[in-house]
Amino acid sequence: MNGSGLDFEKPILELERKIEELKTFTAREDIDLSSEIKKLESRLEKVKKEVFDNLTPWQRVQIARHPKRPYTLDYIDMLMTDFVELHGDRHFADDRAMVCGIAKFNGKNVVCIGHQKGRDTKENLARSFGSANPEGYRKALRIMKLAEKFSLPVVIFIDTPGAYPGIGAEERGQAEAISYNLREMTTLTAPLIAFVIGEGGSGGALGIGVCDKVFVLENAYYSVISPEGCAAILWKERSKAPSAAEALKLTANDLLDMDIIDGIVKEPLGGAHRDPNFTSQNIKKQLIDAISELSKLGKKDLVETRYRKFRKIGVFKEPEK
């Protein structure tokens, strides 16, 4: 049972609580209530399907932000071995909102990069709630160029509400750091593979998102702006966030339909936090296939294919007069 529930999950959490209570009572009192438990479990599966098969875009945004959802370091731990974290941008400082390092995946060396949120208030403050500063993006690019030097694939985990918006970040060149990454990533000769594992917000996400392959988890989102930010601009009130989420077309299915991403990673019913191992295995399958496909391309072809991938986004035809 998951203790940290969202509003629309309340019927599910209530049934899970009742089932847990009956199981505890059965064990304590040595009374057979298996038939009642089975009925409740059957009902629970029906309610789960009713709720989770009909999620609105705003509900998916809420799942993407779930506090128990796996973060970058969780996936690195589940997917990789021998992870060694590398620190610092060689200009200003180390940014704990951006995790970078070298690890082994499927027996081969890879470079790992990703946004990292915290599990409690103290860690979230230390990691800026997953919102990287300029030094975070400069560190990420430094490690990408290390991967290029040694011909290693780069595995990127995107999970941020956006780049850090503080005065200090702006003073140190937040916009320049992100735009520099956008330019440099287009010409990197290392294979770049990104997974949006939670929030994929604005330039904060795109600053490490110019990749050969971009996959989005089923309940993650990838958007030019957060629903709240969009609602504040268009309607002058954050309460319109659900309408903004609908209009932004930010869900994995919308993005795949528009040919912005390369695939959707299946999550367990209810979100990745309900079965992190299931989700990580699905990421692993996509990652193995992506590395295998990209490894067959020469450096020149890799860069040209990446260029074409992003140039075709937003192409449209004007109606004939």
C-alpha positions in Angstrom: 0.0 0.0 0.0 1.2 3.4 -0.9 0.7 5.9 2.0 1.2 9.1 0.0 -1.9 9.3 -2.2 -3.3 11.8 -4.6 -6.9 13.0 -4.5 -8.1 10.8 -7.3 -6.4 7.8 -5.7 -8.5 8.0 -2.6 -10.9 5.1 -3.5 -7.9 2.9 -4.3 -6.0 3.8 -1.1 -9.1 3.1 1.0 -9.5 -0.4 -0.5 -5.8 -1.1 0.0 -6.1 0.0 3.6 -9.1 -2.3 4.2 -7.3 -5.3 2.6 -4.3 -4.6 4.8 -6.4 -4.4 7.9 -8.1 -7.7 7.1 -4.8 -9.5 6.5 -3.5 -8.2 9.8 -6.6 -9.2 11.6 -6.5 -12.7 10.0 -2.9 -13.2 11.1 -3.5 -11.9 14.6 -6.8 -13.7 15.4 -6.2 -16.8 13.3 -9.6 -16.4 11.5 -10.0 -17.3 7.8 -11.2 -14.2 5.9 -9.6 -15.2 2.6 -12.9 -15.0 0.7 -13.6 -11.5 1.8 -10.0 -10.5 1.0 -10.3 -12.0 -2.5 -13.5 -10.0 -3.1 -11.9 -6.8 -2.0 -8.8 -7.5 -4.1 -11.0 -8.2 -7.2 -12.8 -4.9 -6.6 -9.5 -3.1 -6.1 -8.2 -4.2 -9.5 -11.5 -3.0 -11.1 -11.2 0.4 -9.4 -7.5 0.7 -10.3 -8.3 0.1 -14.0 -11.2 2.6 -13.9 -9.0 5.3 -12.4 -5.7 4.8 -14.1 -6.9 3.9 -17.6 -8.7 7.2 -17.8 -6.2 9.7 -16.4 -6.4 13.3 -17.5 -3.2 15.2 -18.5 -3.3 17.1 -15.2 -3.6 13.8 -13.2 -0.5 12.5 -15.1 1.3 15.6 -14.1 0.5 14.9 -10.5 1.7 11.4 -10.8 4.9 12.7 -12.4 5.5 14.8 -9.3 4.6 12.0 -6.8 7.1 12.2 -3.8 7.7 8.5 -3.9 8.4 8.3 -7.6 11.9 6.9 -8.4 14.6 9.6 -9.2 17.8 9.5 -11.2 20.0 7.9 -8.5 17.3 5.3 -7.9 17.4 4.3 -11.6 21.2 4.4 -11.7 21.2 2.0 -8.7 18.7 -0.3 -10.3 20.2 -0.3 -13.8 23.9 0.3 -13.4 26.9 -1.0 -11.5 30.1 0.5 -10.4 28.7 4.1 -10.5 31.3 6.8 -9.7 30.0 10.3 -9.4 32.0 13.2 -10.9 31.6 16.6 -9.4 32.1 20.3 -10.4 32.0 22.4 -13.5 35.6 23.6 -13.2 34.3 27.2 -13.2 32.2 27.9 -10.1 31.0 24.9 -8.0 29.3 21.6 -7.9 25.5 21.5 -8.4 23.8 18.7 -6.5 20.6 19.2 -8.6 22.6 17.6 -11.5 24.1 14.2 -11.0 26.9 13.1 -13.3 29.2 10.1 -13.4 30.5 6.9 -15.0 29.0 3.5 -14.6 28.6 0.1 -16.2 25.4 -0.8 -18.0 25.0 -4.3 -19.3 28.7 -4.9 -18.7 29.9 -1.9 -20.7 31.0 1.6 -19.6 28.5 4.4 -20.0 28.2 8.0 -18.7 25.1 8.9 -16.6 23.6 12.4 -16.2 20.4 13.5 -14.6 18.4 15.9 -12.5 18.1 14.8 -8.8 15.4 15.8 -6.4 15.4 15.2 -2.7 13.3 12.9 -0.5 12.8 15.4 2.3 12.9 19.2 2.8 16.5 19.3 3.8 17.7 17.3 0.8 15.3 19.2 -1.6 16.9 22.4 -0.4 20.4 21.0 -1.0 19.4 19.8 -4.5 17.2 22.9 -5.3 14.2 20.6 -5.8 15.8 19.2 -8.9 16.2 22.6 -10.6 19.8 23.0 -11.8 21.9 26.1 -11.7 24.3 27.2 -14.5 27.1 25.2 -13.0 24.9 22.1 -13.2 24.5 22.5 -17.0 28.2 23.3 -17.4 29.1 20.2 -15.4 26.7 18.1 -17.5 28.4 19.3 -20.7 31.8 18.7 -19.3 30.9 15.1 -18.6 29.3 14.7 -22.0 32.6 15.8 -23.7 34.4 13.3 -21.5 32.1 10.6 -23.0 32.8 11.9 -26.5 36.6 11.7 -25.8 36.3 8.0 -24.8 33.4 7.1 -27.2 31.0 6.2 -24.4 27.1 6.3 -24.7 25.5 9.0 -22.5 22.4 8.0 -20.6 20.4 11.0 -19.4 17.5 11.1 -16.9 15.3 14.3 -17.1 13.3 15.2 -14.1 13.0 18.9 -13.3 10.2 21.5 -13.0 12.6 23.9 -14.8 16.0 25.5 -14.4 16.7 27.3 -11.1 15.1 30.8 -11.3 17.1 32.5 -8.5 18.9 35.8 -8.9 22.3 34.1 -8.4 21.6 31.7 -11.2 20.8 34.5 -13.5 23.9 36.5 -12.5 26.0 33.4 -13.3 24.5 33.1 -16.8 21.6 30.6 -16.6 20.3 31.3 -20.1 23.8 31.3 -21.6 24.6 27.9 -19.9 21.5 26.3 -21.3 21.8 27.8 -24.8 25.5 26.7 -24.9 24.5 23.2 -24.1 21.8 23.2 -26.8 24.4 24.2 -29.4 27.2 21.9 -28.2 24.9 18.8 -27.9 23.9 19.1 -31.5 27.5 18.3 -32.6 28.6 15.8 -29.9 29.8 12.6 -31.5 28.8 10.4 -28.5 25.4 8.6 -28.6 22.9 10.5 -26.4 19.9 8.8 -25.0 17.4 10.6 -22.7 14.6 9.3 -20.5 12.0 11.8 -19.1 11.3 10.0 -15.8 9.1 12.6 -14.1 8.9 16.3 -14.8 10.3 17.6 -18.1 10.0 21.3 -17.6 11.0 24.0 -20.1 14.7 24.9 -20.8 15.7 23.1 -17.6 14.8 19.8 -19.3 16.0 20.7 -22.8 19.4 21.8 -21.4 20.3 18.1 -21.3 17.7 16.9 -23.7 19.1 17.4 -27.2 19.6 13.6 -27.8 19.5 11.0 -30.5 16.7 9.1 -28.7 14.2 10.7 -26.3 11.9 8.4 -24.3 9.2 9.5 -21.9 7.8 7.4 -19.1 4.0 6.7 -19.4 3.1 9.1 -16.6 5.9 11.7 -17.1 5.4 15.0 -18.9 7.6 17.0 -21.2 6.6 20.6 -21.8 7.8 24.1 -22.7 6.3 25.4 -19.5 4.6 24.0 -16.4 0.8 23.9 -16.4 0.8 26.4 -13.5 3.1 28.8 -15.3 1.0 28.6 -18.4 -2.2 29.2 -16.5 -0.7 32.2 -14.7 0.2 33.7 -18.1 -3.0 32.9 -20.0 -5.7 33.1 -17.4 -3.8 35.0 -14.6 -4.7 32.2 -12.1 -3.0 29.0 -11.3 -6.3 27.2 -10.7 -6.6 26.8 -14.4 -3.6 24.5 -14.4 -5.7 21.4 -15.4 -7.0 23.3 -18.5 -3.4 24.3 -19.3 -2.2 20.7 -19.0 -4.8 19.7 -21.6 -3.9 22.5 -24.0 -0.1 22.0 -23.7 -0.2 18.4 -25.1 2.5 17.4 -22.6 1.7 13.7 -22.1 3.7 10.9 -23.5 1.0 9.9 -25.9 0.6 13.4 -27.2 4.3 13.8 -27.7 4.6 10.5 -29.6 1.6 11.4 -31.8 3.4 14.7 -32.7 6.7 12.8 -33.4 8.6 14.7 -30.8 9.8 11.7 -28.8 10.9 8.2 -29.9 8.9 6.0 -27.6 7.0 5.6 -24.4 8.3 3.5 -21.4 5.5 1.5 -19.8 4.9 2.0 -16.1 2.9 -0.2 -13.7 -0.7 0.7 -13.1 -0.7 3.7 -10.9 2.8 5.0 -11.6 6.5 4.0 -11.4 6.5 4.4 -7.6 4.2 1.4 -7.3 6.7 -1.0 -8.8 10.1 0.7 -9.5 11.7 -2.6 -10.7 9.1 -3.1 -13.3 9.7 0.4 -14.7 13.5 0.0 -14.5 13.3 -3.2 -16.5 11.3 -1.5 -19.2 13.9 1.4 -19.3 16.6 -1.3 -19.6 15.0 -2.9 -22.7 14.7 0.5 -24.4 18.2 1.5 -23.5 19.8 -1.7 -24.8 18.0 -1.4 -28.1 18.9 2.3 -28.4 22.6 1.8 -27.7 22.7 -1.1 -30.1 21.0 1.0 -32.8 23.2 4.1 -32.3 26.4 2.1 -32.1 26.0 1.1 -35.7 26.1 4.8 -36.9 29.4 6.5 -37.7 30.2 9.8 -35.9 29.2 11.9 -38.9 25.9 10.0 -39.4 25.1 10.2 -35.7 25.3 14.0 -35.7 23.4 14.4 -39.0 20.6 12.1 -37.8 20.3 14.1 -34.6 20.2 17.3 -36.5 17.4 16.1 -38.8 15.5 14.7 -35.8 15.2 18.2 -34.2 14.8 20.1 -37.5 11.6 18.3 -38.3 9.9 19.2 -35.0 7.3 21.9 -35.6 7.2 21.5 -39.4 3.7 22.2 -40.8 2.0 22.8 -44.1 0.0 25.9 -44.9 -3.4 25.3 -46.5 -3.6 25.9 -50.2 -5.4 29.1 -51.1 
